[in-house]
């Protein structure tokens, strides 16, 4: 996989894998994560889900692979992150 392919994946189906890796690192270094309230955890997960595709899009724009001036470029990244967050919360829906 090339860098461009990886970055394009992080703007779509690769978000979940990247956020999973980031969360596992977070779990290792933040003591008591499992005892934190869901109201604290959800914004962190949302932030990661949005940051991954937005950062990947930013790097792709800097490399000239996507048009940074087009709103659709950024909208697709935001929607990919929002979708990843929404689907990550489905397992917890009954607890809300």
Backbone bond lengths (Angstrom), bond angles and torsions (degrees), N, CA, C in turn:
res aa  C-N    CA-C-N  psi(-1)  N-CA   C-N-CA  omega(-1)  CA-C   N-CA-C  phi
1 X - - - 1.443 - - 1.525 108.19 -
2 X 1.301 115.21 130.38 1.459 119.93 178.32 1.527 109.46 -83.01
3 X 1.314 116.18 169.28 1.459 121.28 178.19 1.527 110.57 -60.88
4 X 1.319 117.01 -42.37 1.463 121.40 -179.59 1.523 110.14 -63.54
5 X 1.326 117.77 -43.32 1.462 121.09 178.44 1.527 111.11 -63.38
6 X 1.323 116.87 -40.90 1.453 120.53 179.03 1.526 110.79 -63.92
7 X 1.319 117.00 -44.78 1.462 120.96 -179.99 1.528 111.43 -64.45
8 X 1.319 116.62 -39.33 1.464 119.78 176.42 1.524 111.04 -65.28
9 X 1.312 116.91 -35.73 1.464 120.93 176.76 1.524 111.11 -66.33
10 X 1.333 116.63 -37.01 1.461 120.41 179.03 1.520 112.27 -69.60
11 X 1.307 117.17 -13.29 1.465 121.65 175.94 1.515 110.80 -91.61
12 X 1.315 117.40 2.75 1.463 121.80 -178.34 1.515 111.11 -145.92
13 X 1.313 116.90 -115.79 1.465 119.61 -173.43 1.533 114.67 -67.33
14 X 1.300 117.75 -18.43 1.463 120.37 -179.46 1.521 114.45 -78.54
15 X 1.334 116.54 -7.53 1.468 119.84 -179.33 1.515 110.27 -58.38
16 X 1.314 116.72 -47.41 1.458 120.65 -175.31 1.524 111.78 -60.22
17 X 1.325 117.16 -42.02 1.457 119.95 178.93 1.527 110.91 -65.64
18 X 1.312 116.67 -43.48 1.466 120.48 -179.43 1.521 111.39 -64.38
19 X 1.328 116.95 -44.75 1.464 120.19 179.44 1.519 109.80 -65.59
20 X 1.314 117.79 -37.72 1.462 120.90 176.71 1.521 112.07 -60.33
21 X 1.329 116.43 -43.27 1.468 120.40 177.68 1.527 110.19 -65.23
22 X 1.323 116.60 -45.27 1.470 119.84 179.42 1.524 111.27 -62.10
23 X 1.323 117.53 -40.70 1.466 120.02 178.50 1.521 111.99 -67.62
24 X 1.326 117.83 -36.68 1.461 119.16 178.32 1.529 110.73 -66.10
25 X 1.326 117.37 -35.78 1.464 120.68 175.06 1.523 109.63 -66.93
26 X 1.315 116.31 -42.89 1.462 121.35 178.00 1.523 110.95 -59.75
27 X 1.322 116.93 -42.15 1.463 121.14 179.53 1.522 112.19 -63.93
28 X 1.308 116.40 -32.45 1.462 120.32 179.77 1.524 112.41 -70.35
29 X 1.323 116.36 -37.48 1.453 119.84 -170.67 1.522 115.26 -103.33
30 X 1.326 117.83 -9.22 1.462 120.28 176.45 1.524 109.05 -108.04
31 X 1.319 117.20 103.66 1.454 118.61 -179.51 1.531 111.20 -65.95
32 X 1.313 115.46 141.25 1.441 120.39 177.61 1.524 115.38 78.81
33 X 1.335 117.74 14.08 1.467 120.38 -179.34 1.526 110.99 -55.66
34 X 1.329 116.52 -42.65 1.458 119.29 -176.40 1.528 112.57 -65.77
35 X 1.318 117.58 -22.28 1.466 119.99 -179.97 1.540 112.59 -91.74
36 X 1.305 116.76 -3.90 1.469 120.23 178.96 1.530 109.72 -70.47
37 X 1.305 116.67 150.23 1.464 122.47 179.97 1.528 110.67 -69.83
38 X 1.340 116.56 144.92 1.468 119.71 177.50 1.527 112.94 -57.11
39 X 1.330 118.06 -29.67 1.459 120.25 178.80 1.520 111.62 -64.19
40 X 1.318 117.76 -23.94 1.459 121.72 176.10 1.525 110.85 -86.52
41 X 1.319 116.56 -37.69 1.462 120.76 -176.09 1.528 113.00 -71.50
42 X 1.324 117.21 -39.98 1.469 120.25 -175.54 1.528 113.34 -58.87
43 X 1.336 119.75 -45.16 1.474 118.09 178.33 1.529 112.64 -64.29
44 X 1.316 117.08 -31.83 1.469 119.96 178.39 1.524 109.64 -67.51
45 X 1.331 116.90 -45.21 1.464 120.83 178.72 1.528 109.98 -64.55
46 X 1.333 117.32 -42.28 1.464 120.68 176.91 1.527 110.79 -59.56
47 X 1.320 116.50 -44.46 1.462 120.50 178.52 1.518 112.30 -59.91
48 X 1.327 116.72 -42.48 1.467 120.14 178.46 1.525 110.95 -66.73
49 X 1.335 116.38 -41.86 1.466 120.31 -179.85 1.530 112.00 -63.74
50 X 1.306 117.14 -31.99 1.464 120.01 177.41 1.527 111.70 -84.49
51 X 1.320 117.27 -35.98 1.466 120.59 -176.92 1.523 112.38 -66.73
52 X 1.333 117.60 -40.09 1.471 120.29 -176.75 1.533 111.81 -59.38
53 X 1.336 120.45 -55.08 1.477 117.91 -179.36 1.522 113.57 -70.04
54 X 1.329 117.30 -31.55 1.466 118.85 178.56 1.523 111.36 -68.04
55 X 1.325 117.31 -41.58 1.472 119.93 177.51 1.532 110.99 -67.11
56 X 1.330 116.70 -40.06 1.464 119.75 177.45 1.528 110.27 -62.20
57 X 1.329 116.64 -41.08 1.470 121.10 177.97 1.524 110.88 -64.85
58 X 1.313 116.50 -40.99 1.469 120.53 178.76 1.528 110.81 -61.06
59 X 1.323 116.76 -44.76 1.468 119.95 179.33 1.530 110.00 -65.46
60 X 1.331 117.26 -43.38 1.467 120.00 177.71 1.530 111.31 -61.10
61 X 1.319 117.13 -38.00 1.469 120.35 177.96 1.519 110.34 -65.83
62 X 1.324 117.19 -40.63 1.467 120.50 178.47 1.525 111.27 -65.52
63 X 1.328 116.55 -31.28 1.463 120.87 178.74 1.529 112.22 -84.01
64 X 1.328 116.91 -3.09 1.457 121.12 178.84 1.512 114.19 79.27
65 X 1.308 117.90 18.65 1.461 121.09 -177.83 1.523 113.03 -89.48
66 X 1.329 116.97 -23.71 1.469 121.57 176.16 1.521 107.90 -132.91
67 X 1.312 115.08 158.22 1.466 120.06 -179.48 1.522 109.56 -85.85
68 X 1.319 115.94 110.11 1.468 120.78 -178.60 1.517 112.06 -68.77
69 X 1.312 117.73 -21.78 1.462 120.70 -176.42 1.523 112.67 -83.89
70 X 1.322 117.75 -10.64 1.462 120.44 -178.51 1.521 110.35 -89.31
71 X 1.304 116.31 130.42 1.456 122.23 179.92 1.523 111.51 -62.44
72 X 1.327 117.37 -34.88 1.461 120.79 -179.77 1.523 112.36 -59.96
73 X 1.311 116.77 -34.27 1.465 120.67 179.25 1.523 110.21 -58.64
74 X 1.300 116.60 -46.79 1.466 121.56 -177.56 1.518 111.40 -78.12
75 X 1.331 116.89 -36.07 1.454 120.51 179.32 1.526 110.87 -62.52
76 X 1.327 116.88 -41.77 1.467 120.44 178.19 1.527 111.26 -62.75
77 X 1.328 117.38 -38.17 1.462 120.43 178.37 1.526 110.93 -67.00
78 X 1.322 116.46 -42.11 1.467 120.47 178.94 1.525 110.40 -64.96
79 X 1.315 116.77 -43.65 1.466 119.86 -179.90 1.527 111.62 -66.49
80 X 1.319 117.49 -36.22 1.464 119.94 176.84 1.525 110.31 -63.51
81 X 1.322 117.03 -42.84 1.466 120.62 178.06 1.510 112.67 -66.12
82 X 1.332 116.49 -41.64 1.466 120.26 178.91 1.520 111.06 -65.33
83 X 1.328 116.94 -38.33 1.456 120.71 177.57 1.521 110.95 -66.41
84 X 1.322 116.79 -42.39 1.466 120.00 178.12 1.520 110.62 -61.26
85 X 1.327 116.92 -42.10 1.463 120.14 178.80 1.523 110.59 -65.00
86 X 1.318 117.04 -45.84 1.467 121.06 -178.76 1.518 111.30 -58.66
87 X 1.317 115.89 -46.83 1.464 118.36 -179.25 1.521 111.92 -69.89
88 X 1.311 117.95 -27.96 1.471 119.32 178.44 1.521 111.76 -70.49
89 X 1.320 116.56 -20.93 1.462 120.54 -178.08 1.523 113.43 -94.63
90 X 1.329 118.56 -5.41 1.460 121.05 -178.26 1.522 112.58 -59.43
91 X 1.318 117.73 -36.69 1.469 120.51 -179.51 1.521 111.56 -66.11
92 X 1.312 116.65 -22.58 1.471 120.86 -176.91 1.524 112.46 -100.80
93 X 1.324 116.88 4.11 1.456 121.42 -174.24 1.524 112.72 -57.67
94 X 1.308 117.26 -38.90 1.461 120.19 -177.87 1.532 111.99 -67.67
95 X 1.330 117.13 -20.12 1.466 120.98 -179.08 1.528 112.81 -87.39
96 X 1.340 117.28 -11.86 1.460 120.19 -176.36 1.504 113.15 -75.34
